Amino acid sequence: MAALTSHTLSVLVNDHPGVLARVSDFFGSRGYNIDKLTVGTYKHQGVSRIKISTSMDERAVDQVMGQLEELMDVISVRAMRHRVAQSKTLPFWLVAYGLFITLLGTNIPAPLYALYRAQWNLSAGMITLIFAAYALVVIPTIIISGQLSDRIGRKKLLIPGVLFSLIGSILFALSDGLSMLLFSRMLQGVSVGMLNGVAVAAMTEYDEKHSRTKSAFVAALAVTLGNAIGPVISGFLGEYGPYPMQLSYFIHVIVAIPAVLGLMAIREQKRTVATASRLHAPTVPAAIRRPFALAAVTSFIAWSIMSLMLSIIPSYFGTLVGQSNLSLSGTVIALVLGLSTLHQIMLKKRRIPALIGIGYLFLALGLIAMVVTLVTKSLLFLLLTTVFIGLGHGPTYAGALAQVNQVAPDSARGDVVSSFFVVTYLGVSIPILGLGFAAQWIGLTAAIEIFAVAMGALIVWSLVAWRRS
C-alpha cells in the first residue's frame, strides 16, 4: 500500500450556494478524510478560497485535483505537499561538526612534519613554507567567503569548505614530495578560510534564538577541540600505528564524509540582503585606526609565537630535547592550544588591559623558557615553554579581538574584523617563514634565539603602547 502524505489543497470557487457541500461530498465519496477545512474570501468579489487538509498517496493527488476542477463552480485547484519539519537544532550542530572536522584535519600534519623532513630531506625553510602556505591562502579566502556567503548563501560555501578539507587529507596521504605537500596544505587553507568566514554566521541563523554569544562560544569550542585532537591522533598513530604517514588522514576522511552529507541535507536559511555591493578589500575607518592597529599588532605577536609551537617545535622535537616521539610531540601541540582556550575562559570577565598584561607576561616567560630549552635540551623546560605560551596566547588574543569588536562601528564591523584576521594570519605565516629560511643560513638554534629576542622587543613596545592608550 502506498504511503499517505499530508497535503493542503487550495480550491478557488464561485461564491454560490451548495458549492461547499459539493466539494465536501466529493472527498467523502472517494474515501478521503478531511482533516481540516477553512473557507475565506478571495481578493476578487464573488470568489472564495477553500483550504482542505487531507492525506492521500502521491499518485492520487493529480487525479483528485483534475476531478475537483470538473465540479460546478470550481475555478482552480492548487496542491501543496507538507514538508517534514526539519529539526531546529540539527543544522546548528551539523555546521559546528563541519567546523570541528575541518580544523581537526588542518592540524593532523603538525606532528608528522618530522617524518616528512626525514623522508624527503626537507630543510627548516621548506617545513615553514608548508606551514605558512596554509595561512597565506586563508587570508583572501576569509575576505571573499564572508562577502560571498551574503549573496549566494552559507550552505553553498560550507559544503565545498568541508570537501576541500577532505580532499586535502587524501592528497596528504598520497603525497610523494614537497610540491604535493604544499598543494595539500593550500587546500586545507582554503577550507579553513571558508569555514571561518561563514560558520559562525550560519550557526547564528540556524540557532533557535539567533544567539551570537552561543554561536561564537560553540564555534570557538569546535575550533579548539579540532586544533587539539588532530595532532594527538596523528602523533599517536604516527608513532605506534601502521602506515604512519597515511592512517590519520584516512580516519579524517571517514569522519568528514558525514559532515558533507549532513550539510547537503539541511535547508538554506532565507535572508534578506539589503545591497548587492561588489566584493571589496576590507578597510578600517580612520577614526578607529589607532586602537585597531594596537589590537592587530597584539594578535600578530601572539600568533607568531604560537606558530613556532605548531611548526618548528614538532618538526625538530628530537633535535631540541634529544629524544624523538611523535605522540609526545602531538601532545605538546594539544597542550599549548588547550591551555590557550582554558585561560581565555578563566579570564573572560577581566578588562581588556588586564588580559593583555597577563598574556604578555606569560608569553615573555615562554620565550625565556624556550631559549633555556635550546641551551639545556631539557624536556622539562620545553614543557614549561608550552605551558607559558599557551597561558599567554589565550588572554592576549582574546583581549585583542575584544578590543576590535568594541571599537568597530556596526556599519563597518565586517570589514574591521576581516582586516583584523588578515593581520592575524600574517602573524601566523610571515615571521615563522622568515625563521625557517634564516635557520638554513645561521642554524636553527640561533634563528630561534633571534626570533625570541625580536618577539620580546615587540612585546615591550606593544605593552608600552597599551599603557599610553
C-alpha positions in Angstrom: 0.0 0.0 0.0 1.3 3.4 -0.9 2.3 5.7 1.9 -0.2 8.5 2.7 1.3 12.1 2.6 -0.3 15.2 4.1 -1.4 17.8 1.5 -3.2 21.1 1.6 -5.5 21.7 -1.4 -6.4 25.3 -2.1 -9.6 25.5 -4.1 -10.9 28.7 -5.6 -14.7 28.6 -6.1 -17.5 30.9 -7.2 -19.4 32.0 -4.1 -22.6 30.2 -4.9 -24.9 28.2 -2.6 -24.1 24.5 -2.4 -20.5 24.6 -3.6 -19.1 23.8 -0.2 -21.3 20.8 0.1 -20.4 19.5 -3.3 -16.6 19.8 -2.5 -17.1 18.0 0.9 -19.2 15.3 -0.7 -16.5 14.8 -3.3 -13.9 13.7 -0.7 -16.3 11.6 1.3 -17.5 9.7 -1.8 -13.9 8.8 -2.7 -12.9 7.7 0.8 -10.6 10.6 1.7 -11.0 12.1 5.2 -10.9 15.9 5.6 -8.5 16.7 8.4 -9.2 20.4 8.4 -11.3 22.7 6.2 -11.4 26.5 6.2 -13.2 29.0 4.0 -12.2 32.6 3.4 -12.9 35.4 0.9 -10.6 35.9 -2.0 -9.3 39.1 -3.5 -12.0 39.1 -6.2 -15.6 39.7 -5.3 -17.8 36.7 -5.6 -14.9 34.2 -5.2 -14.0 32.2 -2.1 -10.9 30.1 -1.2 -11.5 26.7 0.4 -8.4 25.2 2.1 -8.6 21.5 2.7 -6.0 19.4 4.7 -6.2 15.8 3.8 -3.9 12.7 3.5 -3.5 10.7 0.3 -0.8 8.9 -1.6 1.3 10.8 -4.1 -0.2 9.2 -7.2 -3.8 10.2 -6.3 -3.0 13.9 -5.9 -3.1 14.9 -9.6 -6.2 12.7 -10.2 -8.1 14.3 -7.4 -7.1 17.8 -8.5 -8.3 17.1 -12.0 -11.7 15.8 -10.8 -12.2 18.7 -8.4 -11.7 21.2 -11.3 -14.6 19.5 -13.1 -17.0 20.3 -10.3 -19.5 23.0 -10.9 -18.4 26.5 -9.7 -14.8 25.3 -9.1 -12.3 27.8 -10.7 -8.9 26.3 -9.9 -7.1 23.8 -7.6 -3.6 24.0 -6.2 -1.9 21.4 -4.0 1.0 21.9 -1.6 2.7 19.0 0.0 3.6 19.4 3.6 7.4 19.1 4.1 8.6 17.2 7.1 9.7 19.8 9.6 13.5 19.9 10.0 15.0 19.7 13.4 15.7 23.3 14.6 18.8 22.2 16.4 20.3 19.7 14.0 21.5 22.2 11.3 23.3 24.2 14.1 25.2 21.2 15.3 26.0 20.0 11.8 27.7 23.3 11.0 29.6 23.1 14.3 30.6 19.5 13.5 31.8 20.5 10.0 33.9 23.3 11.6 35.4 20.8 14.1 36.2 18.3 11.4 37.8 20.9 9.2 40.1 22.2 12.0 40.9 18.6 13.0 42.1 17.8 9.5 44.1 21.0 9.3 46.2 20.1 12.4 46.9 16.5 11.5 50.1 17.3 9.7 51.8 19.1 12.6 53.4 16.1 14.4 54.1 14.4 11.0 56.4 17.2 9.8 59.3 15.3 11.4 58.5 12.3 9.2 58.3 14.5 6.1 61.6 16.1 6.9 63.3 12.7 7.3 61.5 11.1 4.3 62.3 13.8 1.7 65.2 15.6 3.3 63.3 18.8 3.8 65.0 21.9 5.3 63.7 24.1 8.0 62.8 26.7 5.4 60.7 24.1 3.4 58.9 23.0 6.6 57.9 26.5 7.5 56.9 27.2 3.9 54.5 24.2 4.1 53.0 25.6 7.3 52.9 29.2 6.1 51.3 28.4 2.7 48.2 27.5 4.6 48.0 30.8 6.4 48.7 32.8 3.3 45.7 31.1 1.5 43.4 31.6 4.4 43.6 35.4 4.3 42.0 36.0 0.9 39.6 33.1 1.4 38.2 34.6 4.6 37.7 38.0 2.9 36.0 36.6 -0.1 33.9 33.9 1.5 32.3 36.2 4.1 31.1 38.6 1.5 30.2 35.9 -1.0 28.0 34.0 1.5 25.8 37.0 1.9 25.0 36.8 -1.8 24.8 33.0 -2.6 24.0 31.6 0.9 26.0 30.0 3.7 25.4 26.4 2.6 27.0 26.8 -0.8 30.3 27.7 0.9 30.1 25.3 3.9 29.8 22.2 1.8 32.8 22.9 -0.5 34.7 24.1 2.6 34.5 20.7 4.2 35.1 19.0 0.8 38.4 20.9 0.4 39.4 19.7 3.8 38.6 16.1 2.9 40.4 16.3 -0.5 43.4 17.9 1.3 43.7 14.9 3.6 43.5 12.5 0.7 46.3 14.3 -1.1 48.4 14.5 2.0 48.1 10.7 2.3 49.2 10.3 -1.3 52.0 12.9 -1.2 55.4 12.0 -2.6 57.3 15.2 -2.1 57.3 18.9 -1.3 55.0 20.1 -4.2 52.2 17.7 -3.2 52.5 18.7 0.5 52.3 22.4 -0.4 49.2 21.9 -2.6 47.5 19.8 0.1 48.3 22.4 2.7 46.9 25.1 0.5 43.6 23.2 0.1 43.4 23.0 3.9 43.9 26.8 4.0 41.0 27.3 1.6 38.8 25.0 3.6 39.6 26.8 6.9 39.1 30.2 5.3 35.7 29.2 4.0 34.5 27.7 7.3 36.0 30.5 9.4 34.3 33.1 7.2 30.9 31.5 7.2 30.3 29.0 10.1 29.6 31.5 12.9 27.1 33.4 10.7 25.4 30.2 9.6 25.2 28.9 13.2 23.7 32.2 14.4 21.0 31.9 11.7 20.2 28.2 12.5 20.1 28.8 16.3 16.5 29.0 17.5 17.2 32.2 19.4 19.8 33.5 16.9 22.2 33.9 19.8 25.5 35.4 18.7 27.1 34.6 22.0 26.1 30.9 21.9 27.2 30.5 18.3 30.6 32.2 18.9 31.2 30.1 22.0 30.3 26.8 20.3 32.3 27.7 17.2 35.3 28.5 19.4 34.9 25.2 21.2 34.7 23.3 17.9 37.9 25.1 16.6 39.7 24.4 19.9 38.8 20.7 20.0 39.7 20.3 16.3 43.0 22.0 16.8 43.8 19.9 19.9 42.5 16.5 18.9 44.0 16.4 15.4 47.7 16.4 16.4 47.0 13.9 19.3 45.5 11.4 16.8 48.3 11.9 14.1 51.0 11.9 16.7 49.9 8.6 18.3 49.2 6.9 15.0 52.4 8.2 13.5 54.4 6.8 16.4 52.6 3.5 17.1 50.2 2.7 14.2 50.7 1.2 10.7 51.1 3.5 7.7 52.2 6.4 9.9 52.1 9.0 7.1 48.6 7.9 5.8 46.4 6.4 8.5 45.4 9.5 10.4 44.4 11.2 7.1 42.2 8.3 6.1 40.5 8.4 9.5 39.8 12.1 8.9 38.3 11.4 5.5 35.9 8.8 7.1 34.7 11.2 9.8 34.4 14.1 7.3 32.0 12.3 5.0 29.0 12.5 7.4 29.7 16.3 7.7 29.4 16.7 4.0 26.3 14.6 3.7 24.7 16.3 6.7 25.3 19.8 5.3 23.9 18.8 1.9 20.7 17.7 3.7 20.0 20.9 5.6 17.9 23.7 4.1 19.4 27.1 3.4 18.2 29.8 5.7 16.3 32.6 4.0 18.0 36.0 4.4 17.3 39.5 3.1 20.3 41.2 1.6 20.0 44.9 1.6 22.6 45.7 -1.0 24.5 43.7 -3.6 27.7 45.6 -3.5 30.9 44.4 -5.2 33.4 42.2 -3.4 36.0 44.6 -1.9 39.1 44.6 0.2 38.3 45.3 3.9 39.0 48.7 5.2 39.2 50.3 8.7 37.6 53.7 9.4 40.1 56.4 10.1 38.5 57.2 13.5 39.5 53.8 15.0 42.8 53.0 13.2 44.9 53.7 16.2 43.2 51.3 18.6 42.7 48.8 15.7 46.4 48.8 14.9 47.3 48.3 18.6 45.0 45.3 18.8 46.0 43.9 15.4 49.7 44.0 16.3 49.0 42.3 19.6 47.3 39.4 17.8 50.2 39.3 15.3 52.6 38.8 18.2 50.5 36.2 19.9 50.1 34.1 16.8 53.7 34.5 15.6 54.8 32.9 18.9 52.1 30.2 18.7 53.1 29.3 15.2 56.6 28.4 16.4 54.9 25.9 18.7 52.8 24.5 15.9 55.5 24.2 13.2 59.2 24.2 14.2 58.8 22.6 17.6 57.0 19.4 16.3 59.4 19.1 13.3 62.6 19.4 15.4 61.3 17.9 18.6 64.1 15.3 18.7 66.8 17.9 17.9 65.5 20.3 20.7 65.3 17.8 23.6 67.4 14.9 22.4 64.6 12.4 22.0 62.1 11.8 19.3 58.5 10.8 19.9 55.6 11.8 17.6 53.0 11.0 20.2 54.7 13.3 22.7 55.1 16.0 20.0 51.3 15.8 19.3 50.5 16.1 23.0 52.7 19.2 23.3 50.6 20.8 20.4 47.3 19.8 22.0 48.5 21.1 25.4 49.5 24.6 24.2 46.2 25.0 22.3 44.2 23.6 25.2 45.8 25.9 27.8 45.2 28.8 25.5 41.5 28.2 25.4 41.2 27.3 29.1 42.9 30.6 30.1 40.6 32.5 27.8 37.6 31.0 29.6 39.1 31.6 33.1 39.8 35.3 32.4 36.9 36.1 30.2 35.5 38.7 32.8 38.7 40.6 33.0 39.1 44.0 31.4 41.0 44.2 28.1 44.2 45.9 29.5 44.4 43.2 32.2 44.1 40.4 29.6 46.8 41.9 27.5 49.1 42.4 30.5 48.6 38.9 31.8 49.0 37.4 28.4 52.2 39.3 27.6 53.7 38.3 30.9 53.3 34.6 30.2 54.4 35.0 26.6 57.6 36.6 27.8 58.2 33.8 30.2 57.6 31.3 27.4 60.2 33.0 25.2 62.7 32.8 28.1 62.0 29.2 28.7 62.4 28.5 25.0 65.9 29.9 25.0 66.8 27.9 28.1 65.4 24.8 26.3 67.8 25.4 23.4 70.7 25.5 25.8 69.8 22.7 28.1 67.9 20.4 25.6 65.6 19.7 28.6 62.2 18.2 28.1 61.1 19.8 31.3 61.9 23.3 30.0 60.1 22.5 26.7 57.0 21.6 28.7 57.4 24.9 30.7 57.7 26.7 27.4 54.5 25.0 26.2 52.6 25.9 29.4 53.7 29.5 29.4 53.0 30.2 25.8 49.6 28.5 26.0 48.6 30.6 29.0 49.9 33.7 27.4 48.4 33.3 23.9 44.8 32.8 25.1 44.2 36.1 27.0 46.4 38.1 24.6 44.5 37.0 21.5 41.1 37.3 23.3 41.9 40.8 24.5 42.9 41.9 21.1 39.8 40.5 19.5 37.6 42.1 22.2 39.3 45.4 21.6 38.5 45.3 17.8 34.9 44.2 18.5 34.5 47.0 20.9 35.7 49.9 18.7 34.3 48.7 15.4 31.2 50.6 14.3 28.2 48.4 13.3 28.3 49.8 9.8 31.8 48.6 9.2 32.1 45.7 11.6 32.5 43.1 8.9 35.4 44.9 7.2 37.1 45.7 10.5 37.0 42.1 11.7 38.2 40.8 8.4 41.1 43.3 8.5 42.0 42.0 12.0 42.1 38.4 10.7 44.3 39.5 7.8 46.9 40.9 10.2 46.5 37.8 12.5 47.2 35.3 9.7 50.2 37.4 8.5 51.5 36.8 12.0 50.9 33.1 11.6 52.9 33.0 8.4 55.5 35.7 7.8 57.7 35.6 11.0 57.8 31.8 11.1 58.6 31.7 7.3 61.5 34.1 7.9 62.7 32.0 10.9 62.7 28.8 8.8 64.8 30.3 6.0 67.1 32.0 8.5 67.7 28.7 10.1 69.3 27.4 6.9 71.9 30.2 7.0 72.7 30.6 10.7 71.4 27.4 12.2 68.1 26.6 14.0 69.2 27.5 17.5 70.5 30.9 16.5 67.4 31.6 14.4 65.0 30.7 17.3 67.1 32.9 19.7 66.9 35.9 17.3 63.1 35.2 16.9 62.7 35.2 20.7 64.6 38.5 21.2 62.6 40.1 18.4 59.3 39.0 19.8 60.4 40.1 23.3 61.2 43.6 22.0 57.8 43.7 20.2 56.0 42.7 23.4 57.8 45.5 25.4 56.9 48.1 22.7 53.3 46.9 22.5 52.9 46.9 26.2 54.1 50.5 26.5 51.7 51.5 23.7 48.8 49.8 25.5 49.6 51.6 28.7 49.7 55.0 26.9 46.5 54.2 25.2 
